[in-house]
Amino acid sequence: MSLHTHDPREHIRGIHQILVSDKKRIGFLFGAGTSFATDIPAIRVPAIAAMTSQIVAEAEACSTEFGLAIKEIRGEIGDALFNIESLLSSIESKRAVIGSGTLNGLTTSGFSDFAVFVKNQVIKLVSVHEALLPEHTHLLAHSRLSSWVSKARRRFPAEIFTTNYDYFFEIALESSGIPYFDGFSGSYEPFFCPEAVEDVEAYPHLVKLWKMHGSLGWIYRDSDKAVIRKHSASAAESILIYPSHLKYNTSKKQPYVGLIDRLCTFLQQDDAVLITCGYSFGDPHINERIATSLRRGANSHVYAMYYDQYQGKDDKTAYGLSDVTDKVRHMATHETGGKMSIYGLRHAVIGGKFGEWKLRDEPKVNESIRVSQYFDEDASILSNEPGEHKGNEQWTGAGRFLLPDFCKLTEFLNDLSVPETSPSCAALP
């Protein structure tokens, strides 16, 4: 049985039509990969796995007690789910219930010290904006995204959801002079306003920036338990990463719940399109709500730019989507009713069908969108088999889809033109 194939040109034209038209509601969900792929090598936040390894090493070097606690907590969580967020969630939940006892070799004060240490390390690693010179801001991949936002003339402003803690999106939007709303109101100590987040008609002309896992500078104000933004916040005050017992609290005053609900509301609107990039679908709660919202939405759709490359056995390059058990592939084929398209590096799931990327014929020089912008063709191979040839080299049409790389995606977005009358827009329903 031959493997199903997807022609990248066909599907990139569909995305192009969506982006140049103002009929769709456009949202983005950006994960840790976008803070790593900044296009400035010296200014990047480590991915979650690398960040976890660095902080664990620092904790073990700092304290034998911390090291032993990490070993036990990792055993409880399991290697597959262990990362800096699950570690801190465990620390915070245990600190809340331990009382006067000892757990994982730590007392209440020990867990408090451990939490502060981990938060300090996270803040240090995500505060790379402090080394970013103002004159270099335009070099950020995020600035190309904000450039597209500023040029696009849309009926509905873009909504940007991100699980990142850093200030890259704020810096890019502000340096481009783009007004946006992030759920906070006020000036002296801006406070999180859940009512405005829930109201889809609030601030209808502003771009929205929703930081779903918290942010640098978010703290609780003890007097009224409000979440406020304070740039001088210490690690002890920070709610940079939400512990699990707060993360899934049903209180509408918890920012995480309000922002998760906003994502669901967005996806359940007519003509909503959510494009993800740098998000590895590592938050089961977000994934569950995306799947549920897609099933409920009339004609919403998710296009996931999924960077699925990893080092497999014998250090050989492997791709997640090629594994039938891959959680993202399963989500697209079994949980979302065909309303989720996964664009991996070598494979894709589109319309519920898994297949490899392959051009049907060689690109023409006069095509409106350059194939090289989003697809890197494999080199031709020596062959006498039937097919398109140049000399004794056979053209295969296979290659690597580039847009799961945030830098490439923002280049593609920024190069989009928005003519008043575009032939490609006529085909958009």
C-alpha positions as CSV (number, residue, x, y, z in Angstrom):
1,M,0.0,0.0,0.0
2,S,1.5,3.3,-1.1
3,L,1.9,6.1,1.5
4,H,-0.5,9.0,1.2
5,T,1.2,12.3,0.1
6,H,0.4,16.0,0.7
7,D,1.5,18.6,-1.8
8,P,2.8,21.6,0.3
9,R,1.9,24.1,-2.5
10,E,-1.8,23.2,-2.3
11,H,-2.0,23.6,1.4
12,I,0.2,26.7,1.7
13,R,-2.1,28.4,-0.8
14,G,-5.0,27.7,1.5
15,I,-3.2,29.3,4.4
16,H,-2.2,32.2,2.2
17,Q,-5.9,32.8,1.3
18,I,-6.8,32.8,5.0
19,L,-4.1,35.3,5.9
20,V,-4.7,37.8,3.1
21,S,-8.5,37.9,3.6
22,D,-10.2,39.7,6.5
23,K,-13.0,37.2,6.7
24,K,-11.4,34.9,9.3
25,R,-10.7,35.4,12.9
26,I,-6.9,34.7,13.2
27,G,-5.3,33.5,16.4
28,F,-1.9,32.1,17.2
29,L,-0.7,29.8,20.0
30,F,3.0,30.0,20.5
31,G,5.1,27.8,22.8
32,A,8.6,27.6,24.1
33,G,10.0,27.0,20.6
34,T,9.3,30.6,19.7
35,S,11.4,31.9,22.6
36,F,14.3,29.7,21.4
37,A,14.0,30.5,17.7
38,T,14.4,34.3,18.1
39,D,16.8,34.7,15.1
40,I,19.3,36.2,17.5
41,P,21.5,33.3,18.8
42,A,22.7,35.3,21.8
43,I,19.1,36.2,22.8
44,R,17.1,33.1,23.2
45,V,15.4,31.2,26.0
46,P,16.3,27.5,26.4
47,A,13.6,25.0,25.4
48,I,11.8,23.3,28.3
49,A,13.9,20.2,28.2
50,A,17.2,22.1,28.2
51,M,15.9,24.5,30.8
52,T,14.9,21.6,33.1
53,S,18.3,20.0,32.7
54,Q,20.1,23.2,33.5
55,I,18.1,24.0,36.6
56,V,18.3,20.4,37.9
57,A,22.1,20.5,37.6
58,E,22.2,23.9,39.4
59,A,19.9,22.6,42.2
60,E,22.0,19.4,42.7
61,A,25.2,21.5,42.8
62,C,23.6,23.9,45.3
63,S,22.2,21.4,47.8
64,T,22.4,17.7,48.5
65,E,18.9,17.9,49.9
66,F,17.6,19.6,46.7
67,G,19.2,16.9,44.7
68,L,17.7,14.0,46.7
69,A,14.3,15.7,46.5
70,I,14.5,16.0,42.7
71,K,15.4,12.4,42.4
72,E,12.3,11.3,44.4
73,I,10.0,13.8,42.7
74,R,11.2,12.6,39.3
75,G,10.4,9.0,40.3
76,E,6.9,10.1,41.4
77,I,6.2,12.1,38.2
78,G,7.9,9.8,35.7
79,D,10.5,10.7,33.2
80,A,8.0,11.3,30.4
81,L,6.2,14.1,32.4
82,F,9.1,15.4,34.4
83,N,10.0,19.0,33.5
84,I,10.5,22.3,35.2
85,E,6.7,23.0,35.4
86,S,5.8,19.6,36.9
87,L,8.7,19.9,39.3
88,L,7.6,23.3,40.6
89,S,4.0,22.2,40.7
90,S,5.0,19.2,42.9
91,I,7.1,21.5,45.2
92,E,4.2,24.0,45.6
93,S,1.5,21.4,46.2
94,K,3.6,19.6,48.8
95,R,4.6,22.8,50.5
96,A,0.9,23.6,50.9
97,V,0.0,20.3,52.7
98,I,3.2,19.1,54.5
99,G,2.5,20.9,57.8
100,S,5.1,20.2,60.4
101,G,6.3,16.9,58.8
102,T,9.0,16.0,56.3
103,L,8.5,14.9,52.7
104,N,11.2,14.1,50.1
105,G,13.7,15.0,52.8
106,L,12.4,18.6,53.1
107,T,10.4,20.4,55.6
108,T,7.9,23.3,54.8
109,S,10.7,25.8,55.0
110,G,12.9,23.5,52.9
111,F,10.2,23.4,50.2
112,S,9.9,27.2,50.4
113,D,13.6,27.6,49.8
114,F,13.6,25.1,47.0
115,A,10.7,26.9,45.3
116,V,12.5,30.2,45.5
117,F,15.7,28.7,44.2
118,V,13.9,27.1,41.1
119,K,12.0,30.3,40.4
120,N,15.1,32.4,40.6
121,Q,16.8,30.0,38.1
122,V,13.8,30.2,35.7
123,I,13.7,34.0,35.9
124,K,17.4,34.2,35.2
125,L,17.0,32.0,32.1
126,V,13.9,33.8,30.7
127,S,15.1,37.3,31.4
128,V,17.2,37.4,28.2
129,H,15.5,40.7,27.2
130,E,17.8,42.4,29.6
131,A,20.7,41.8,27.1
132,L,18.7,42.9,24.1
133,L,19.8,46.3,22.8
134,P,16.9,48.5,21.6
135,E,18.6,48.9,18.2
136,H,18.5,45.1,17.7
137,T,14.8,44.6,18.5
138,H,14.0,44.6,14.8
139,L,16.1,41.5,14.3
140,L,13.8,39.4,16.5
141,A,11.6,36.9,14.7
142,H,8.8,38.3,16.9
143,S,9.3,41.7,15.3
144,R,8.5,40.2,11.9
145,L,5.3,38.8,13.4
146,S,4.4,42.2,14.7
147,S,5.2,43.7,11.3
148,W,2.7,41.4,9.7
149,V,0.1,42.3,12.4
150,S,0.7,46.1,11.7
151,K,0.3,45.7,7.9
152,A,-2.6,43.3,7.9
153,R,-5.9,45.1,7.5
154,R,-8.3,42.8,9.3
155,R,-11.9,43.0,10.4
156,F,-10.9,41.1,13.6
157,P,-7.6,41.9,15.3
158,A,-5.3,38.9,15.9
159,E,-5.3,37.1,19.2
160,I,-1.9,35.8,20.4
161,F,-1.9,33.0,23.0
162,T,1.4,32.0,24.4
163,T,2.7,29.6,27.1
164,N,6.0,31.6,27.4
165,Y,7.0,33.7,30.3
166,D,9.4,36.2,28.6
167,Y,8.7,39.6,27.2
168,F,9.6,39.0,23.5
169,F,6.0,39.5,22.2
170,E,5.5,42.6,24.3
171,I,8.8,44.1,23.1
172,A,7.9,43.3,19.5
173,L,4.4,44.7,19.6
174,E,5.4,47.9,21.5
175,S,8.4,48.6,19.3
176,S,6.1,48.5,16.3
177,G,3.6,50.8,18.0
178,I,0.8,48.3,18.1
179,P,-1.8,48.8,20.8
180,Y,-2.7,45.5,22.6
181,F,-4.7,44.2,25.5
182,D,-3.3,41.5,27.8
183,G,-6.0,41.2,30.4
184,F,-4.6,43.8,32.8
185,S,-6.0,47.2,33.6
186,G,-4.4,50.1,35.4
187,S,-1.1,51.9,35.5
188,Y,0.5,52.0,39.0
189,E,-0.2,48.3,39.8
190,P,-2.1,46.9,36.8
191,F,-4.6,44.2,37.9
192,F,-5.8,41.2,36.0
193,C,-9.4,41.8,34.9
194,P,-11.2,38.4,34.2
195,E,-14.4,40.1,33.1
196,A,-12.7,41.9,30.2
197,V,-11.0,38.6,29.2
198,E,-14.3,36.8,29.1
199,D,-16.0,39.5,27.1
200,V,-15.1,38.9,23.4
201,E,-16.5,42.4,22.6
202,A,-14.2,44.2,25.0
203,Y,-11.5,46.3,23.3
204,P,-12.7,45.1,19.8
205,H,-10.0,47.0,17.8
206,L,-7.0,45.9,19.9
207,V,-4.7,43.0,19.3
208,K,-4.9,40.5,22.2
209,L,-1.9,39.0,24.0
210,W,-2.8,36.2,26.4
211,K,0.0,34.7,28.5
212,M,-1.5,31.4,29.5
213,H,1.2,30.2,31.9
214,G,1.8,33.5,33.6
215,S,4.6,35.9,33.0
216,L,7.6,37.7,34.5
217,G,6.3,40.2,37.0
218,W,2.9,38.6,37.8
219,I,2.3,38.4,41.5
220,Y,-0.5,38.0,44.0
221,R,-1.5,41.1,46.0
222,D,-2.2,39.8,49.5
223,S,-4.7,42.5,50.4
224,D,-7.3,41.4,47.9
225,K,-5.7,38.3,46.3
226,A,-5.7,40.0,43.0
227,V,-3.1,39.2,40.4
228,I,-1.1,42.3,39.5
229,R,1.8,43.1,37.3
230,K,4.9,44.4,38.9
231,H,8.2,44.5,37.0
232,S,10.3,44.6,40.1
233,A,8.7,41.4,41.5
234,S,11.1,39.0,43.3
235,A,11.2,35.3,42.7
236,A,9.4,34.7,46.1
237,E,6.5,36.8,44.9
238,S,6.4,35.5,41.3
239,I,3.6,33.3,40.0
240,L,5.6,32.9,36.8
241,I,4.6,29.2,36.6
242,Y,1.2,28.2,37.9
243,P,1.3,25.2,40.3
244,S,-1.1,22.5,39.4
245,H,-3.4,23.1,42.3
246,L,-3.9,26.7,41.2
247,K,-3.7,25.9,37.5
248,Y,-6.9,23.9,37.5
249,N,-8.7,25.8,40.2
250,T,-12.3,26.5,39.0
251,S,-12.2,30.1,40.3
252,K,-12.7,32.5,37.5
253,K,-10.3,34.9,39.2
254,Q,-7.4,32.6,38.5
255,P,-5.8,34.0,35.3
256,Y,-5.0,30.5,34.0
257,V,-8.6,29.4,34.0
258,G,-9.8,32.7,32.5
259,L,-7.2,32.5,29.7
260,I,-7.9,28.9,29.0
261,D,-11.6,29.8,28.7
262,R,-10.7,32.6,26.3
263,L,-8.9,30.1,24.0
264,C,-12.0,27.9,24.0
265,T,-14.2,30.9,23.3
266,F,-12.0,31.9,20.4
267,L,-12.1,28.4,18.9
268,Q,-15.9,28.2,19.2
269,Q,-16.4,31.3,17.1
270,D,-17.4,31.1,13.5
271,D,-14.5,31.3,11.0
272,A,-11.9,31.0,13.7
273,V,-8.4,29.8,12.7
274,L,-5.7,29.0,15.2
275,I,-2.1,28.7,14.0
276,T,0.3,27.1,16.4
277,C,4.1,27.2,16.3
278,G,6.7,26.3,18.9
279,Y,4.1,24.5,20.9
280,S,4.8,20.8,21.5
281,F,1.4,20.1,22.9
282,G,2.9,19.3,26.2
283,D,0.1,20.7,28.3
284,P,-2.7,18.0,28.4
285,H,-5.2,20.5,29.8
286,I,-4.8,22.9,26.9
287,N,-4.9,20.0,24.4
288,E,-8.1,18.7,25.9
289,R,-9.8,22.0,25.7
290,I,-8.6,22.6,22.1
291,A,-10.0,19.2,21.0
292,T,-13.3,19.9,22.9
293,S,-13.7,23.4,21.4
294,L,-13.0,22.2,17.9
295,R,-15.7,19.5,18.2
296,R,-18.2,22.2,19.4
297,G,-17.2,24.9,16.9
298,A,-19.1,25.2,13.7
299,N,-16.2,25.7,11.2
300,S,-13.1,26.6,13.3
301,H,-9.8,25.0,12.4
302,V,-6.3,24.5,13.9
303,Y,-3.2,24.6,11.8
304,A,-0.3,23.2,13.9
305,M,3.2,24.0,12.7
306,Y,4.8,21.1,14.6
307,Y,8.6,20.9,14.9
308,D,8.7,17.1,15.4
309,Q,12.4,16.4,14.8
310,Y,14.3,14.6,17.6
311,Q,17.2,12.3,18.1
312,G,16.1,8.7,17.9
313,K,18.0,5.5,18.3
314,D,21.7,5.5,17.5
315,D,21.5,9.3,17.4
316,K,19.7,9.2,14.1
317,T,17.3,12.0,13.2
318,A,13.7,10.9,13.7
319,Y,10.3,12.6,13.3
320,G,7.5,12.4,15.7
321,L,4.6,12.3,13.2
322,S,6.1,9.2,11.6
323,D,5.2,7.3,14.9
324,V,1.6,6.1,14.9
325,T,1.5,6.6,18.7
326,D,2.6,10.2,18.5
327,K,0.1,12.2,20.7
328,V,-0.3,15.1,18.3
329,R,-0.9,12.7,15.4
330,H,-3.5,10.9,17.4
331,M,-5.1,14.2,18.4
332,A,-5.5,15.2,14.7
333,T,-6.7,11.8,13.5
334,H,-9.0,10.7,16.4
335,E,-10.0,13.7,18.6
336,T,-10.8,16.7,16.5
337,G,-13.1,15.6,13.8
338,G,-10.8,16.5,11.0
339,K,-10.6,20.1,12.2
340,M,-7.0,20.0,13.0
341,S,-4.2,19.9,10.5
342,I,-0.6,19.0,11.6
343,Y,2.2,20.3,9.5
344,G,5.3,18.5,10.5
345,L,8.8,18.8,9.0
346,R,8.6,15.6,6.8
347,H,5.0,14.6,7.3
348,A,1.5,16.0,7.8
349,V,-2.0,15.1,9.0
350,I,-4.6,16.9,6.9
351,G,-8.2,16.0,6.8
352,G,-7.5,13.2,9.2
353,K,-5.1,11.6,6.7
354,F,-1.4,11.0,7.5
355,G,1.1,11.3,4.7
356,E,4.5,12.7,3.7
357,W,5.1,16.1,2.1
358,K,5.7,15.7,-1.6
359,L,5.4,18.1,-4.5
360,R,3.3,16.7,-7.4
361,D,5.4,18.4,-10.0
362,E,8.4,20.7,-10.2
363,P,7.8,24.4,-9.2
364,K,7.4,27.0,-11.9
365,V,9.4,30.2,-11.9
366,N,6.3,32.3,-12.2
367,E,4.4,30.9,-9.2
368,S,2.9,33.6,-7.0
369,I,4.4,32.2,-3.8
370,R,8.0,30.9,-3.9
371,V,8.2,27.3,-2.9
372,S,11.6,27.9,-1.3
373,Q,9.9,30.1,1.3
374,Y,8.3,27.2,3.0
375,F,9.7,24.0,1.5
376,D,13.2,22.7,1.1
377,E,13.3,20.1,-1.6
378,D,15.5,17.1,-1.3
379,A,18.3,16.7,-3.7
380,S,17.6,14.7,-6.9
381,I,18.9,11.1,-6.8
382,L,20.6,9.0,-9.4
383,S,18.0,6.7,-10.9
384,N,16.8,5.0,-14.0
385,E,13.3,4.6,-12.6
386,P,10.3,6.1,-14.3
387,G,9.5,9.7,-13.3
388,E,10.7,13.3,-13.9
389,H,14.5,13.4,-14.7
390,K,17.2,15.8,-15.5
391,G,19.9,13.7,-17.2
392,N,20.2,10.6,-15.1
393,E,18.9,12.3,-11.9
394,Q,15.4,11.7,-10.7
395,W,13.3,14.5,-9.2
396,T,11.4,13.1,-6.1
397,G,9.4,16.1,-5.0
398,A,10.0,15.1,-1.4
399,G,11.5,17.6,1.1
400,R,11.3,19.4,4.4
401,F,8.4,21.7,5.3
402,L,10.0,24.8,6.9
403,L,7.2,26.7,8.6
404,P,7.3,24.8,11.9
405,D,10.5,26.9,12.5
406,F,9.2,30.1,14.0
407,C,11.9,32.2,12.2
408,K,10.7,30.8,8.8
409,L,7.0,31.2,9.7
410,T,7.5,34.9,10.5
411,E,9.5,35.4,7.3
412,F,6.6,33.9,5.4
413,L,4.0,36.1,7.2
414,N,6.0,39.3,6.8
415,D,6.4,38.7,3.0
416,L,2.7,38.3,2.5
417,S,1.2,41.1,0.4
418,V,-2.3,42.4,0.9
419,P,-3.6,43.8,-2.4
420,E,-7.0,45.4,-2.5
421,T,-8.2,42.9,-5.1
422,S,-6.4,39.6,-4.9
423,P,-7.4,36.7,-7.3
424,S,-6.5,34.2,-4.6
425,C,-9.0,35.8,-2.2
426,A,-11.9,35.0,-4.6
427,A,-11.8,31.3,-3.8
428,L,-12.1,31.8,-0.1
429,P,-15.6,30.9,1.1
